[in-house]
């Protein structure tokens, strides 16, 4: 059986979610598929909406950030149609996901942002998220945009050690 392009794109999205083995934000799923040229950005967005509507992927969020997983219905659909994805593409997806899973997880789990205050200083928001609730939420006031940008850009690499340090210092 030959699937049409849109149906094949949906199966690819289900396959990527299955390979990732973690709840995903829609933006993360879209970024993974678009960056690797498996499914284009707009096609991905359209297919995700359809997959949510039919219940193949479901929202498991417990806080403000929506996270999605494959439903049993989605897993069943994937088990029927995954062979429609060419073997070479399945192998590429598996290898890429295995290599980049931690990176994408950190992108979801470690949030950072900054904004300018009325007095010209900057507030930097640094957060470590879990599916249930934020694990750590920091707001720092810094004197200039350069410092704010540095914190914003480096949070993804520094978050684990900052959390470990705070946890050790506060609980020991």
C-alpha positions in Angstrom: 0.0 0.0 0.0 1.4 3.4 -1.0 0.6 6.3 1.3 0.0 9.8 0.0 2.5 12.5 1.0 0.4 14.0 3.9 -0.3 10.5 5.3 3.3 9.5 5.0 4.3 12.8 6.8 2.0 11.9 9.6 3.5 8.4 10.0 7.0 10.0 10.0 5.9 12.3 12.8 4.5 9.4 14.8 7.8 7.5 14.2 9.9 10.4 15.3 7.8 10.7 18.5 8.1 7.0 19.1 11.9 7.1 18.7 12.3 10.2 20.9 10.7 8.2 23.8 10.0 11.5 25.7 7.1 13.9 25.8 7.7 16.6 23.2 6.6 20.2 22.6 5.1 20.7 19.2 7.8 23.3 18.5 10.5 20.7 19.3 8.9 18.0 17.1 8.6 20.6 14.2 12.2 21.7 14.7 13.5 18.1 14.6 11.6 17.2 11.5 12.2 20.4 9.6 16.0 20.6 10.5 16.5 17.1 9.2 14.3 17.6 6.2 12.0 14.7 7.1 8.9 16.9 7.1 8.8 20.6 6.2 7.8 23.2 8.8 4.3 24.0 7.5 3.5 20.4 6.6 4.6 19.4 10.1 2.3 22.0 11.7 -0.7 20.9 9.6 0.0 17.2 10.3 0.4 17.7 14.0 -3.0 19.4 14.2 -4.6 16.5 12.4 -2.8 13.9 14.6 -4.1 15.7 17.8 -7.6 15.9 16.4 -7.8 12.2 15.7 -6.2 11.3 19.0 -3.0 9.8 17.7 -1.0 12.2 19.9 -2.2 13.5 23.2 -1.5 16.4 25.5 -0.1 15.3 28.9 0.7 18.8 30.2 0.4 19.6 33.9 1.7 23.2 33.7 1.7 25.9 31.1 3.9 24.1 28.6 2.1 21.7 26.4 3.8 18.3 26.1 2.6 15.5 23.8 3.1 11.8 23.6 1.8 9.0 21.3 -1.5 7.6 22.4 -2.3 3.9 22.2 -4.2 4.7 19.0 -1.1 6.5 17.6 1.1 3.5 18.5 -1.4 1.2 16.8 -1.4 3.3 13.6 2.3 3.5 13.6 2.6 -0.3 13.9 0.4 -0.7 10.9 2.0 1.9 8.6 5.7 2.3 9.7 6.9 0.1 6.9 5.6 2.8 4.5 8.6 4.9 5.6 11.5 3.8 3.5 14.0 1.7 5.5 16.8 4.2 4.8 14.7 7.0 6.2 13.8 5.0 9.3 17.4 4.2 9.9 18.4 7.8 9.5 15.6 8.9 11.9 16.7 6.3 14.5 20.3 7.3 14.3 19.7 11.1 14.4 17.3 10.8 17.3 19.7 8.6 19.2 22.4 11.2 18.7 20.3 14.3 19.4 17.8 13.1 22.0 19.7 14.7 24.9 20.1 18.0 23.0 16.4 18.3 22.3 15.4 17.3 25.8 17.6 20.0 27.1 16.1 22.5 24.7 12.7 21.7 26.2 13.8 21.4 29.8 16.0 24.4 30.1 14.2 27.7 29.4 15.7 31.1 29.3 14.5 34.6 28.4 15.3 38.2 29.2 13.8 41.6 29.0 14.7 45.2 29.7 13.5 46.9 32.8 12.3 50.5 33.1 15.6 51.5 34.7 17.7 50.1 31.8 18.8 47.0 33.6 17.7 43.5 32.4 15.8 40.7 34.0 16.9 37.2 33.0 14.5 34.3 33.5 16.2 30.9 33.9 14.1 27.8 34.4 14.5 24.0 34.5 11.2 22.3 33.6 9.8 18.9 34.3 6.6 17.6 32.8 4.8 18.1 36.1 6.1 21.5 37.2 9.1 23.8 37.1 12.0 22.3 39.0 13.9 25.5 39.3 12.9 29.1 38.5 15.4 31.9 38.8 15.1 35.6 37.9 18.3 37.6 37.9 18.7 41.3 37.4 21.8 42.2 35.5 23.1 45.7 34.5 23.4 45.4 30.7 22.2 43.5 27.7 25.5 41.8 27.0 25.3 40.0 30.4 21.6 39.2 29.8 22.4 37.6 26.4 25.3 35.7 27.8 23.1 34.1 30.5 20.4 33.5 28.0 22.7 31.7 25.5 24.7 29.7 28.1 21.8 28.5 30.3 21.3 25.3 28.4 24.9 24.2 29.2 25.1 25.7 32.7 21.7 24.6 34.1 22.7 21.1 35.4 25.7 22.4 37.3 23.8 25.4 38.6 21.0 23.2 39.9 23.5 20.7 41.4 25.3 23.6 43.2 22.1 25.1 44.6 20.8 21.8 45.7 24.0 20.9 47.4 24.4 24.3 49.1 20.8 24.6 50.2 20.2 21.0 51.4 23.4 20.1 53.0 
